[in-house]
Amino acid sequence: AAMLDQARAAGARIAGVFVCRHAPGDHCDCRKPAPGLLRSALRESAIAAEQTLLLGDDVRDVEAARAAGIAAALVRTGKGRHAAAQLLARGEVVPVFDDLAQFARGFAGRDAATEIPGTGYP
């Protein structure tokens, strides 16, 4: 509730919050890196995977996005620095931003036909 209140106070609108309530040992399809929760969000929002980008801070975020057919990017905050290094060591390239603000500035400063560098997101 606090997250939604803070977003609303900042002028943002969050259409839905999706949470996996399972324990890691439950082996559900909604706990990252499984894509079930992302697929549910796509279904409920009626937004195509090709028009979606997951911005995360963990290797599991990137793996879940890819499994759901969604573009992914990382922020260096939280676990992001470590995740970026892990992916690079595996030979995987993913766009990395210093923080959410840097990503948002790039996203807001583009026109609809301009790709966010390195994401494949139009």
Protein Blocks (a to p, Z undefined) as FASTA:
>chain_A
ZZmmmmmmnopacfbdcddfbdfklopakbcfbfklmmmmmmmnopafklcccddfbfkl
mmmmmmnopacdddfehjlmmmmmmmmmnopacdddfblmlmmmmmmmpcfklccehklp
ZZ
